[in-house]
């Protein structure tokens, strides 16, 4: 399987796991409105590190649901 196919399959798997309707609608809008990008965008070392940290969090189960995150955000906002 080529790299492009692996990426596509990985994205499909991730999209299938998303349950947040608003997020999916925003993703649909983004994908529908964007054209194929012919220019490769290089990530900075910091961006790559953040992505690696995110992958590590996912692999090690350090996750929080969207509902829990919304609740935390509201609590934080109400505390200001």
Secondary structure as the mmCIF struct_conf table of DSSP 4:
data_model
#
loop_
_struct_conf.conf_type_id
_struct_conf.id
_struct_conf.beg_label_comp_id
_struct_conf.beg_label_asym_id
_struct_conf.beg_label_seq_id
_struct_conf.end_label_comp_id
_struct_conf.end_label_asym_id
_struct_conf.end_label_seq_id
HELX_RH_AL_P HELX_RH_AL_P1 UNK A 3 UNK A 17
HELX_RH_AL_P HELX_RH_AL_P2 UNK A 21 UNK A 33
HELX_LH_PP_P HELX_LH_PP_P1 UNK A 34 UNK A 37
BEND BEND1 UNK A 39 UNK A 39
HELX_LH_PP_P HELX_LH_PP_P2 UNK A 40 UNK A 44
HELX_RH_AL_P HELX_RH_AL_P3 UNK A 45 UNK A 59
TURN_TY1_P TURN_TY1_P1 UNK A 60 UNK A 61
HELX_RH_AL_P HELX_RH_AL_P4 UNK A 66 UNK A 78
TURN_TY1_P TURN_TY1_P2 UNK A 79 UNK A 79
#
